[in-house]
């Protein structure tokens, strides 16, 4: 079995064990969250040995060249020497300045970074609490909107970070931000190209930023936004989105739920069927965010319907594993 060398410790990996699992078993502190290669919070660096290529998917070329990889996705075939990042490296302190409910289980959280924080609308950040607990959230606002960053946080019953953010003790607290990361954002050019935006739950956060970023850039082609939830109580920002649709003729907004009686302006049905039946995906730029199963299915359907892979951007939201003997809550 391959061995890991890190911090003066040698760890023999099990047949299916990842580098992250091996490091944690050895008692080393490694920031992590989704364990699925999406949030990039478990980024570590190889100082010797061969890094599996699948552990570098989604990283920048410069990071790959320096040996960085995602510990949760790495199952090396040979021995590997690993260096953990300085815990303070690349972190931006930020104060929690405002917390408010947007929907039954969705919080709006405002963060004020203590220094300049450059990002693109639609990217995500890793929020690092004082005790090291790390979770990923998408940014819902635009650069230039103001001095704060806006997150939409789904509060889950066993979520250590989300329930803390919903508690009175979070307001005013200092956290650290790592990032931004992610490539699901609007790029200027092809201003008449149709845009299709589809998201569930707090997948609306990046889409809300992308929509407004496209409008600010002068995008004149049709922009169709579909937001889905299980019930009407999971929908939010409906007034803001309808206002955007009423003032920008190229924008259409559809709210969709799977359960419940139909309400004014809300469609009952399957979000994927609704989004894909509204028009051919050919020649469209497609943005998909939220539930990973739906994102994967829609990505395939959009491609089969004619969208080019380079025009499909996705940001599946993957919850951290629930509490257990060796895991942390979402």
C-alpha contacts under 8 A as a table, 3 or more apart, distances in Angstrom:
res1	aa1	res2	aa2	distance
1	X	12	X	6.34
1	X	13	X	6.10
1	X	14	X	6.72
1	X	15	X	6.94
1	X	77	X	7.86
1	X	78	X	7.77
2	X	12	X	5.99
2	X	13	X	5.90
2	X	76	X	6.89
2	X	77	X	6.08
2	X	78	X	4.86
2	X	79	X	4.66
2	X	80	X	7.47
3	X	10	X	6.49
3	X	11	X	5.40
3	X	12	X	4.33
3	X	13	X	5.94
3	X	78	X	7.21
3	X	79	X	4.66
3	X	80	X	6.34
4	X	9	X	7.91
4	X	10	X	5.54
4	X	11	X	4.96
4	X	12	X	6.26
4	X	13	X	7.20
4	X	19	X	7.55
4	X	22	X	7.71
4	X	23	X	8.00
4	X	79	X	5.95
4	X	80	X	5.08
4	X	81	X	5.75
4	X	82	X	6.95
5	X	8	X	6.76
5	X	9	X	5.70
5	X	10	X	4.63
5	X	11	X	6.52
5	X	79	X	7.85
5	X	80	X	6.31
5	X	81	X	4.53
5	X	82	X	6.02
6	X	9	X	5.30
6	X	10	X	6.57
6	X	23	X	7.95
6	X	81	X	6.06
6	X	82	X	5.15
6	X	83	X	6.13
6	X	84	X	7.71
7	X	83	X	7.31
9	X	26	X	7.67
11	X	22	X	6.56
11	X	23	X	7.47
11	X	26	X	6.69
12	X	22	X	7.55
13	X	16	X	7.86
13	X	17	X	5.79
13	X	18	X	7.43
13	X	19	X	7.56
13	X	22	X	5.96
14	X	17	X	4.96
16	X	75	X	7.07
17	X	21	X	6.11
17	X	22	X	6.62
17	X	75	X	6.52
18	X	21	X	5.18
18	X	22	X	6.25
18	X	71	X	6.77
18	X	72	X	5.82
18	X	73	X	6.47
18	X	74	X	5.34
18	X	75	X	4.86
18	X	76	X	7.88
19	X	22	X	5.05
19	X	23	X	6.10
19	X	71	X	5.02
19	X	72	X	6.31
19	X	73	X	7.65
19	X	74	X	5.61
19	X	75	X	6.28
19	X	76	X	7.70
20	X	23	X	5.19
20	X	24	X	6.16
20	X	30	X	7.53
20	X	42	X	7.45
20	X	71	X	4.69
20	X	72	X	4.95
20	X	74	X	7.76
21	X	24	X	5.24
21	X	25	X	6.05
21	X	72	X	7.28
22	X	25	X	5.08
22	X	26	X	6.25
23	X	26	X	5.10
23	X	27	X	6.63
23	X	28	X	5.54
23	X	29	X	7.72
23	X	30	X	7.41
24	X	27	X	5.12
24	X	28	X	5.31
24	X	29	X	6.60
24	X	30	X	6.96
25	X	28	X	7.43
30	X	42	X	6.55
30	X	84	X	7.41
31	X	41	X	5.93
31	X	42	X	5.34
31	X	132	X	6.84
31	X	133	X	7.32
31	X	134	X	6.47
32	X	35	X	6.82
32	X	40	X	7.84
32	X	41	X	4.99
32	X	42	X	4.60
32	X	134	X	6.30
32	X	135	X	7.81
33	X	39	X	6.93
33	X	41	X	6.42
33	X	42	X	7.47
33	X	134	X	5.94
33	X	135	X	5.58
33	X	136	X	7.37
33	X	319	X	7.93
33	X	320	X	5.31
33	X	330	X	7.57
34	X	37	X	7.09
34	X	38	X	6.72
34	X	39	X	6.15
34	X	135	X	7.81
34	X	318	X	5.89
34	X	319	X	5.79
34	X	320	X	4.32
34	X	321	X	7.02
35	X	38	X	7.68
35	X	72	X	5.21
35	X	73	X	7.57
35	X	320	X	6.86
35	X	321	X	7.80
36	X	39	X	7.72
36	X	72	X	6.50
36	X	73	X	6.80
36	X	318	X	7.44
37	X	40	X	6.16
37	X	55	X	7.60
37	X	70	X	6.44
37	X	72	X	6.27
37	X	73	X	5.79
38	X	316	X	7.86
38	X	318	X	7.44
39	X	42	X	7.97
39	X	126	X	7.32
39	X	136	X	6.00
40	X	43	X	5.75
40	X	70	X	6.38
40	X	181	X	7.85
41	X	70	X	8.00
41	X	126	X	6.63
41	X	134	X	7.38
41	X	136	X	7.98
41	X	178	X	7.91
42	X	70	X	5.65
42	X	71	X	5.64
42	X	72	X	6.68
43	X	68	X	6.51
43	X	69	X	5.60
43	X	70	X	4.75
43	X	71	X	6.20
43	X	85	X	7.68
44	X	68	X	5.53
44	X	69	X	5.66
44	X	70	X	6.37
44	X	71	X	6.34
44	X	82	X	6.94
44	X	83	X	6.24
44	X	84	X	5.23
44	X	85	X	6.06
45	X	66	X	7.48
45	X	67	X	5.27
45	X	68	X	4.13
45	X	69	X	6.08
45	X	82	X	5.64
45	X	83	X	5.15
45	X	84	X	6.45
45	X	85	X	7.31
46	X	49	X	6.87
46	X	51	X	7.08
46	X	67	X	5.09
46	X	68	X	6.21
46	X	69	X	7.46
46	X	80	X	6.85
46	X	81	X	5.74
46	X	82	X	4.53
46	X	83	X	6.14
47	X	67	X	6.94
47	X	80	X	7.81
47	X	81	X	5.47
47	X	82	X	5.73
47	X	83	X	6.52
48	X	80	X	5.84
48	X	81	X	4.93
48	X	82	X	7.29
49	X	78	X	7.06
49	X	79	X	6.16
49	X	80	X	4.63
49	X	81	X	6.36
50	X	76	X	7.29
50	X	78	X	6.99
50	X	79	X	7.90
50	X	80	X	6.78
51	X	55	X	7.17
51	X	67	X	7.50
51	X	69	X	7.35
51	X	74	X	7.44
51	X	76	X	6.51
51	X	80	X	7.74
52	X	55	X	5.59
52	X	56	X	7.44
52	X	74	X	6.11
52	X	75	X	6.91
52	X	76	X	5.88
52	X	77	X	7.95
53	X	56	X	5.50
53	X	57	X	7.01
54	X	57	X	5.52
54	X	73	X	6.81
54	X	74	X	7.11
55	X	69	X	5.38
55	X	70	X	5.11
55	X	71	X	7.05
55	X	72	X	7.76
55	X	73	X	4.85
55	X	74	X	4.98
56	X	59	X	5.60
56	X	64	X	6.55
56	X	68	X	7.36
56	X	69	X	4.98
56	X	70	X	6.30
58	X	182	X	7.93
59	X	63	X	6.25
59	X	64	X	6.58
59	X	69	X	7.67
60	X	63	X	5.18
60	X	64	X	6.37
61	X	64	X	5.04
61	X	65	X	6.12
62	X	65	X	5.09
62	X	66	X	6.35
63	X	66	X	5.15
63	X	67	X	6.43
63	X	68	X	5.33
63	X	69	X	7.83
64	X	67	X	5.14
64	X	68	X	5.48
64	X	69	X	7.04
65	X	68	X	7.56
69	X	74	X	7.66
70	X	73	X	5.59
70	X	74	X	6.47
71	X	74	X	5.28
76	X	79	X	7.20
76	X	80	X	7.28
85	X	89	X	6.74
86	X	89	X	5.02
88	X	91	X	5.64
90	X	178	X	6.14
90	X	179	X	7.47
91	X	176	X	5.81
91	X	177	X	5.40
91	X	178	X	4.97
91	X	179	X	7.70
92	X	113	X	6.59
92	X	114	X	7.10
92	X	115	X	7.02
92	X	117	X	7.52
92	X	176	X	5.33
92	X	177	X	4.95
92	X	178	X	6.55
93	X	113	X	5.78
93	X	114	X	5.76
93	X	115	X	7.70
93	X	174	X	6.71
93	X	175	X	5.80
93	X	176	X	4.32
93	X	177	X	6.20
94	X	111	X	5.86
94	X	112	X	5.08
94	X	113	X	3.91
94	X	114	X	5.58
94	X	174	X	5.67
94	X	175	X	5.46
94	X	176	X	5.80
94	X	177	X	6.94
95	X	111	X	5.47
95	X	112	X	5.13
95	X	113	X	6.44
95	X	114	X	7.64
95	X	172	X	5.82
95	X	173	X	5.68
95	X	174	X	4.54
95	X	175	X	6.29
96	X	99	X	7.72
96	X	109	X	7.16
96	X	110	X	5.89
96	X	111	X	4.60
96	X	112	X	6.48
96	X	170	X	6.94
96	X	171	X	5.42
96	X	172	X	4.94
96	X	173	X	5.58
96	X	174	X	6.49
96	X	175	X	7.54
97	X	109	X	7.77
97	X	110	X	5.55
97	X	111	X	5.69
97	X	112	X	6.53
97	X	171	X	6.10
97	X	172	X	5.61
98	X	108	X	7.83
98	X	109	X	5.81
98	X	110	X	4.94
98	X	111	X	7.31
98	X	171	X	6.49
98	X	172	X	7.99
99	X	107	X	6.70
99	X	108	X	5.64
99	X	109	X	4.66
99	X	110	X	6.41
99	X	165	X	7.79
99	X	166	X	7.48
99	X	171	X	6.87
100	X	107	X	5.65
100	X	108	X	5.23
100	X	109	X	6.78
101	X	104	X	7.13
101	X	105	X	7.52
101	X	106	X	5.97
101	X	107	X	4.52
101	X	108	X	6.00
102	X	105	X	7.83
102	X	106	X	5.47
102	X	107	X	5.52
102	X	108	X	6.10
102	X	236	X	6.06
102	X	237	X	7.46
103	X	106	X	4.94
103	X	107	X	7.10
103	X	233	X	6.46
103	X	234	X	6.05
103	X	235	X	6.70
103	X	236	X	5.80
104	X	233	X	6.10
104	X	234	X	6.50
105	X	154	X	5.74
105	X	155	X	5.30
105	X	156	X	7.51
105	X	234	X	7.27
106	X	152	X	6.42
106	X	153	X	5.44
106	X	154	X	4.55
106	X	155	X	6.02
106	X	202	X	7.36
106	X	234	X	7.86
107	X	151	X	7.88
107	X	152	X	5.56
107	X	153	X	4.94
107	X	154	X	6.39
107	X	155	X	7.16
107	X	166	X	7.28
108	X	150	X	6.78
108	X	151	X	5.76
108	X	152	X	4.86
108	X	153	X	6.42
109	X	150	X	5.74
109	X	151	X	5.10
109	X	152	X	6.41
109	X	153	X	7.17
109	X	165	X	7.92
110	X	148	X	5.99
110	X	149	X	5.54
110	X	150	X	4.78
110	X	151	X	6.50
111	X	148	X	5.22
111	X	149	X	5.03
111	X	150	X	6.55
112	X	147	X	6.30
112	X	148	X	4.50
112	X	149	X	6.39
113	X	116	X	6.98
113	X	117	X	6.84
113	X	147	X	7.76
113	X	148	X	6.91
113	X	149	X	7.79
118	X	143	X	7.51
118	X	180	X	7.76
119	X	123	X	6.92
119	X	143	X	6.80
119	X	180	X	5.97
120	X	123	X	5.77
120	X	142	X	7.23
120	X	143	X	6.83
120	X	185	X	6.63
121	X	139	X	6.48
121	X	140	X	6.81
121	X	141	X	6.22
121	X	142	X	5.19
121	X	143	X	6.87
121	X	185	X	6.10
121	X	186	X	7.60
121	X	206	X	6.71
121	X	209	X	4.94
121	X	210	X	5.68
121	X	213	X	6.68
122	X	138	X	6.43
122	X	139	X	5.78
122	X	140	X	6.64
122	X	182	X	7.96
122	X	184	X	5.89
122	X	185	X	4.97
122	X	186	X	7.85
122	X	205	X	7.43
122	X	206	X	3.95
122	X	207	X	6.47
122	X	208	X	7.93
122	X	209	X	5.59
122	X	210	X	5.64
123	X	138	X	5.82
123	X	139	X	5.94
123	X	180	X	6.16
123	X	181	X	5.69
123	X	182	X	5.11
123	X	183	X	6.61
123	X	184	X	6.29
123	X	185	X	6.56
123	X	206	X	6.81
124	X	136	X	6.60
124	X	137	X	5.40
124	X	138	X	3.91
124	X	139	X	5.52
124	X	179	X	7.26
124	X	180	X	5.54
124	X	181	X	5.48
124	X	182	X	6.21
125	X	136	X	5.61
125	X	137	X	5.65
125	X	138	X	6.30
125	X	139	X	7.24
125	X	177	X	6.35
125	X	178	X	5.86
125	X	179	X	5.02
125	X	180	X	4.78
125	X	181	X	6.29
126	X	134	X	6.29
126	X	135	X	5.43
126	X	136	X	4.30
126	X	137	X	6.46
126	X	177	X	5.61
126	X	178	X	5.01
126	X	179	X	6.32
126	X	180	X	7.59
127	X	134	X	5.49
127	X	135	X	5.37
127	X	136	X	6.09
127	X	137	X	7.38
127	X	175	X	6.76
127	X	176	X	5.90
127	X	177	X	4.88
127	X	178	X	6.61
128	X	131	X	7.94
128	X	132	X	5.70
128	X	133	X	5.66
128	X	134	X	4.43
128	X	135	X	6.77
128	X	175	X	5.78
128	X	176	X	4.94
128	X	177	X	6.04
128	X	178	X	7.43
129	X	132	X	5.25
129	X	133	X	5.24
129	X	134	X	6.38
129	X	174	X	7.75
129	X	175	X	5.03
129	X	176	X	6.53
130	X	133	X	7.37
130	X	174	X	7.56
130	X	175	X	6.22
130	X	176	X	7.78
133	X	161	X	7.31
134	X	161	X	7.79
135	X	161	X	7.03
135	X	320	X	7.92
135	X	330	X	7.30
137	X	151	X	6.40
137	X	152	X	7.29
137	X	153	X	7.02
138	X	151	X	6.17
138	X	152	X	7.24
138	X	205	X	6.20
138	X	206	X	5.74
139	X	149	X	6.84
139	X	150	X	5.76
139	X	151	X	5.24
139	X	152	X	7.61
139	X	205	X	6.31
139	X	206	X	5.87
139	X	209	X	7.32
140	X	149	X	7.74
140	X	150	X	5.41
140	X	151	X	5.74
140	X	152	X	6.96
140	X	205	X	4.42
140	X	206	X	5.21
140	X	207	X	7.57
140	X	208	X	6.03
140	X	209	X	4.99
141	X	145	X	6.64
141	X	149	X	6.60
141	X	150	X	5.70
141	X	208	X	7.48
141	X	209	X	5.16
142	X	145	X	5.34
142	X	209	X	5.91
142	X	212	X	7.58
142	X	213	X	6.73
143	X	146	X	7.48
144	X	147	X	7.66
145	X	148	X	7.90
146	X	149	X	7.90
151	X	205	X	7.11
152	X	202	X	5.99
152	X	205	X	5.94
153	X	162	X	6.67
153	X	202	X	6.81
154	X	162	X	6.82
154	X	201	X	7.85
154	X	202	X	6.45
155	X	159	X	6.81
155	X	162	X	4.89
155	X	163	X	6.00
155	X	166	X	7.44
156	X	159	X	5.08
156	X	162	X	6.58
156	X	163	X	6.96
156	X	330	X	7.59
157	X	163	X	7.05
158	X	163	X	7.59
158	X	322	X	7.00
158	X	323	X	7.38
158	X	329	X	6.00
158	X	330	X	6.81
159	X	162	X	5.25
159	X	163	X	5.72
159	X	322	X	7.82
159	X	329	X	5.09
159	X	330	X	4.27
160	X	163	X	5.63
160	X	164	X	6.11
160	X	328	X	7.78
160	X	329	X	5.48
160	X	330	X	5.98
161	X	164	X	5.13
161	X	165	X	6.15
161	X	329	X	7.88
161	X	330	X	6.62
162	X	165	X	5.07
162	X	166	X	6.30
162	X	330	X	7.38
163	X	166	X	4.99
163	X	167	X	6.31
164	X	167	X	5.06
164	X	169	X	7.38
164	X	170	X	6.28
165	X	168	X	7.86
165	X	169	X	7.83
165	X	170	X	5.22
165	X	171	X	7.68
166	X	170	X	7.14
167	X	170	X	5.89
167	X	171	X	7.98
168	X	171	X	6.11
169	X	172	X	7.80
169	X	173	X	7.37
170	X	173	X	5.33
182	X	315	X	7.71
183	X	313	X	7.38
184	X	287	X	7.09
184	X	313	X	5.20
184	X	314	X	5.88
184	X	315	X	6.35
185	X	206	X	7.93
185	X	210	X	5.95
185	X	313	X	7.63
186	X	210	X	5.75
186	X	213	X	6.83
186	X	214	X	6.38
188	X	191	X	7.19
188	X	214	X	7.56
188	X	217	X	6.67
190	X	193	X	5.55
191	X	218	X	7.04
191	X	219	X	4.52
191	X	220	X	5.71
191	X	221	X	6.13
192	X	219	X	6.42
192	X	220	X	5.25
192	X	221	X	3.83
192	X	222	X	7.39
193	X	221	X	5.22
193	X	222	X	7.28
193	X	283	X	7.21
193	X	284	X	6.21
193	X	285	X	7.06
194	X	221	X	5.09
194	X	222	X	4.75
194	X	223	X	5.90
194	X	224	X	7.99
194	X	283	X	7.36
194	X	284	X	4.95
194	X	285	X	6.36
195	X	221	X	7.29
195	X	222	X	6.21
195	X	223	X	4.66
195	X	224	X	6.26
195	X	284	X	5.57
195	X	285	X	4.84
195	X	286	X	5.93
195	X	287	X	7.77
196	X	223	X	6.04
196	X	224	X	5.05
196	X	225	X	6.24
196	X	281	X	7.94
196	X	284	X	6.73
196	X	285	X	6.18
196	X	286	X	4.76
196	X	287	X	6.20
197	X	207	X	6.54
197	X	223	X	7.52
197	X	224	X	6.04
197	X	225	X	4.63
197	X	226	X	6.15
197	X	286	X	6.00
197	X	287	X	4.78
197	X	288	X	6.12
198	X	207	X	7.71
198	X	225	X	5.91
198	X	226	X	4.77
198	X	227	X	6.04
198	X	275	X	7.18
198	X	286	X	7.97
198	X	287	X	6.30
198	X	288	X	5.04
198	X	289	X	6.52
199	X	202	X	7.78
199	X	203	X	4.87
199	X	204	X	5.56
199	X	207	X	7.24
199	X	226	X	6.42
199	X	227	X	5.11
199	X	228	X	6.30
199	X	288	X	5.75
199	X	289	X	4.66
199	X	290	X	5.39
199	X	291	X	7.76
200	X	203	X	5.08
200	X	204	X	6.47
200	X	227	X	5.62
200	X	228	X	4.59
200	X	229	X	5.78
200	X	289	X	6.76
200	X	290	X	4.96
200	X	291	X	6.18
201	X	204	X	6.30
201	X	227	X	7.47
201	X	228	X	6.44
201	X	229	X	5.59
201	X	234	X	6.66
201	X	235	X	7.26
201	X	290	X	6.43
201	X	291	X	7.79
202	X	205	X	5.57
202	X	290	X	6.58
203	X	206	X	6.31
203	X	207	X	6.86
203	X	289	X	4.70
203	X	290	X	4.09
203	X	291	X	7.62
203	X	317	X	7.35
204	X	207	X	5.03
204	X	208	X	5.81
204	X	227	X	6.58
204	X	289	X	7.23
204	X	290	X	7.64
205	X	208	X	5.32
205	X	209	X	6.63
206	X	209	X	5.17
206	X	210	X	6.11
206	X	289	X	7.44
207	X	210	X	4.89
207	X	211	X	5.90
207	X	287	X	7.49
207	X	289	X	7.38
208	X	211	X	5.24
208	X	212	X	6.35
209	X	212	X	5.34
209	X	213	X	5.96
210	X	213	X	4.97
210	X	214	X	6.11
211	X	214	X	5.28
211	X	215	X	6.38
211	X	223	X	7.78
212	X	215	X	5.03
212	X	216	X	6.02
213	X	216	X	5.07
213	X	217	X	6.18
214	X	217	X	5.07
214	X	218	X	6.45
214	X	219	X	5.35
215	X	218	X	5.08
215	X	219	X	5.33
215	X	220	X	7.70
216	X	219	X	7.48
220	X	250	X	6.52
221	X	250	X	6.27
222	X	250	X	4.65
222	X	251	X	6.08
222	X	252	X	7.90
223	X	250	X	5.94
223	X	251	X	4.78
223	X	252	X	6.35
224	X	251	X	5.92
224	X	252	X	4.89
224	X	253	X	6.12
224	X	254	X	7.93
225	X	251	X	7.66
225	X	252	X	6.17
225	X	253	X	4.88
225	X	254	X	6.24
226	X	253	X	6.05
226	X	254	X	4.83
226	X	255	X	6.03
226	X	256	X	7.21
226	X	271	X	7.46
226	X	275	X	6.58
227	X	235	X	7.68
227	X	253	X	7.91
227	X	254	X	6.37
227	X	255	X	5.09
227	X	256	X	6.10
227	X	271	X	7.76
228	X	235	X	7.22
228	X	255	X	6.00
228	X	256	X	4.64
228	X	257	X	5.56
228	X	258	X	7.89
228	X	271	X	6.01
229	X	232	X	6.81
229	X	233	X	8.00
229	X	234	X	5.26
229	X	235	X	6.05
229	X	256	X	6.48
229	X	257	X	4.95
229	X	258	X	6.78
230	X	234	X	6.55
230	X	257	X	5.17
230	X	258	X	4.97
230	X	259	X	5.85
231	X	234	X	5.64
231	X	235	X	7.50
231	X	257	X	5.21
231	X	258	X	6.29
231	X	259	X	5.24
231	X	260	X	6.02
232	X	235	X	5.45
232	X	257	X	6.18
232	X	259	X	7.98
232	X	260	X	7.24
232	X	266	X	7.75
233	X	236	X	7.90
235	X	238	X	7.15
235	X	255	X	7.42
237	X	240	X	5.27
237	X	241	X	6.15
238	X	241	X	5.20
238	X	242	X	6.02
238	X	255	X	7.82
239	X	242	X	5.19
239	X	243	X	6.06
240	X	243	X	5.10
240	X	244	X	6.34
241	X	244	X	5.04
241	X	245	X	6.23
241	X	253	X	6.66
242	X	245	X	4.96
242	X	246	X	6.07
242	X	253	X	6.66
243	X	246	X	5.06
243	X	247	X	6.27
244	X	247	X	5.31
244	X	248	X	5.95
244	X	251	X	7.21
245	X	248	X	5.25
245	X	249	X	6.40
245	X	250	X	7.58
245	X	251	X	4.90
245	X	252	X	5.48
245	X	253	X	6.48
246	X	249	X	6.61
246	X	251	X	7.95
248	X	251	X	5.61
249	X	252	X	7.70
254	X	265	X	7.67
254	X	266	X	7.14
254	X	267	X	7.44
255	X	265	X	6.98
255	X	266	X	5.05
255	X	267	X	6.16
256	X	266	X	5.59
256	X	267	X	4.65
256	X	268	X	5.67
256	X	269	X	6.63
256	X	270	X	7.61
256	X	271	X	6.24
257	X	260	X	7.37
257	X	266	X	7.17
257	X	267	X	6.31
257	X	268	X	4.97
257	X	269	X	6.13
257	X	270	X	7.44
257	X	271	X	7.50
258	X	268	X	5.63
258	X	269	X	5.17
258	X	270	X	6.10
258	X	271	X	7.82
259	X	268	X	6.72
259	X	269	X	7.77
260	X	268	X	7.37
261	X	268	X	7.43
262	X	266	X	6.14
262	X	267	X	6.27
262	X	268	X	5.98
263	X	266	X	5.26
263	X	267	X	7.51
269	X	273	X	7.93
269	X	274	X	7.32
270	X	273	X	5.46
270	X	274	X	6.23
271	X	274	X	5.11
271	X	275	X	6.04
272	X	275	X	5.21
272	X	276	X	6.02
272	X	294	X	7.33
272	X	298	X	6.51
273	X	276	X	5.35
273	X	277	X	5.83
274	X	277	X	5.32
274	X	278	X	6.28
275	X	278	X	5.55
275	X	279	X	7.77
276	X	279	X	6.26
276	X	280	X	7.00
276	X	281	X	7.33
276	X	301	X	7.79
276	X	302	X	7.54
277	X	280	X	7.38
280	X	305	X	6.38
280	X	306	X	7.55
281	X	284	X	5.36
281	X	286	X	7.85
281	X	302	X	5.67
281	X	303	X	7.75
281	X	305	X	5.50
281	X	306	X	5.77
281	X	307	X	5.34
282	X	302	X	7.88
282	X	305	X	6.09
282	X	306	X	4.10
282	X	307	X	4.56
282	X	308	X	7.61
283	X	306	X	6.96
283	X	307	X	5.65
283	X	308	X	7.26
284	X	307	X	6.05
284	X	311	X	7.08
285	X	307	X	7.31
285	X	311	X	4.79
285	X	312	X	6.05
285	X	313	X	7.92
286	X	302	X	7.72
286	X	307	X	7.74
286	X	311	X	6.11
286	X	312	X	4.71
286	X	313	X	6.03
287	X	312	X	6.08
287	X	313	X	4.79
287	X	314	X	5.64
288	X	295	X	5.77
288	X	298	X	7.58
288	X	299	X	7.46
288	X	312	X	7.79
288	X	313	X	6.27
288	X	314	X	4.56
288	X	315	X	6.26
288	X	316	X	7.56
289	X	292	X	7.89
289	X	295	X	6.34
289	X	314	X	5.70
289	X	315	X	4.69
289	X	316	X	5.34
289	X	317	X	7.03
290	X	294	X	7.68
290	X	295	X	6.73
290	X	315	X	6.67
290	X	316	X	5.01
290	X	317	X	4.91
291	X	294	X	5.46
291	X	295	X	6.09
291	X	316	X	5.91
291	X	317	X	5.76
291	X	318	X	7.52
292	X	295	X	4.93
292	X	296	X	6.02
292	X	316	X	4.56
292	X	317	X	5.95
292	X	318	X	6.67
293	X	296	X	5.28
293	X	297	X	6.23
294	X	297	X	5.09
294	X	298	X	5.98
295	X	298	X	5.22
295	X	299	X	5.95
295	X	314	X	6.95
295	X	315	X	7.74
295	X	316	X	6.11
296	X	299	X	5.14
296	X	300	X	6.40
297	X	300	X	5.31
297	X	301	X	6.25
298	X	301	X	4.89
298	X	302	X	5.85
299	X	302	X	5.23
299	X	303	X	6.26
299	X	312	X	7.03
299	X	314	X	7.73
300	X	303	X	5.20
300	X	304	X	6.17
301	X	304	X	5.08
301	X	305	X	5.98
302	X	305	X	4.99
302	X	306	X	6.49
302	X	307	X	5.53
302	X	312	X	7.87
303	X	306	X	5.27
303	X	307	X	4.71
303	X	308	X	6.13
303	X	309	X	6.48
303	X	312	X	7.95
304	X	307	X	7.16
307	X	311	X	6.59
307	X	312	X	7.11
308	X	311	X	5.24
308	X	312	X	6.75
309	X	312	X	5.26
310	X	313	X	7.70
319	X	330	X	5.76
320	X	328	X	7.26
320	X	329	X	6.23
320	X	330	X	4.47
321	X	327	X	6.52
321	X	328	X	6.53
321	X	329	X	6.01
321	X	330	X	6.33
322	X	327	X	6.89
322	X	328	X	6.23
322	X	329	X	4.54
322	X	330	X	6.24
323	X	326	X	7.82
323	X	327	X	5.46
323	X	328	X	4.84
323	X	329	X	4.56
323	X	330	X	7.99
324	X	327	X	5.05
324	X	328	X	6.76
